[in-house]
Amino acid sequence: MPKIYTRKEVARRRMKFQVFAGMFDFLAILAGIAVIIVCIVLLSALVHWVIQDVESSFATLWDIFMSAIIIPE
């Protein structure tokens, strides 16, 4: 047989669920902020790596170009 709840019990249970829902929303916001910060750090590391790679690639290509112009084979 199902249990019958009074209005006070229903209100208390509803308040408890609202508190838990609020706590989980707050934790989800904190986790989302942490994920955003990690993504920003990863993107900045990627941009830094690309800049260094482009510099070294163009330096190598420039050396090949200059050696071909100055001392053609």
C-alpha positions, -999 to 999 in steps of 0.1 A, spaced: 0 0 0 15 34 -9 25 57 18 4 89 22 23 121 27 10 152 44 14 186 28 42 194 53 61 163 44 57 170 7 69 205 12 99 193 33 108 167 7 105 192 -21 127 216 -3 153 189 3 153 180 -35 156 217 -43 186 221 -20 203 190 -36 195 203 -71 210 237 -62 241 221 -48 245 200 -80 240 231 -102 267 249 -82 291 219 -86 283 217 -123 291 254 -127 324 250 -109 333 219 -131 323 239 -162 346 268 -152 374 243 -146 369 228 -180 369 262 -196 402 272 -179 418 239 -189 407 245 -225 422 280 -225 455 267 -211 456 240 -238 448 265 -266 475 289 -254 500 260 -253 489 250 -289 493 286 -301 527 289 -285 538 255 -300 526 266 -335 545 299 -333 577 281 -324 572 254 -351 565 280 -378 596 300 -368 618 269 -369 603 257 -402 608 290 -419 643 293 -405 651 259 -421 635 269 -454 653 302 -454 686 284 -449 679 261 -478 668 290 -499 699 311 -491 723 282 -497 706 275 -531 710 312 -541 745 318 -528 760 284 -537 739 268 -565 745 232 -571 
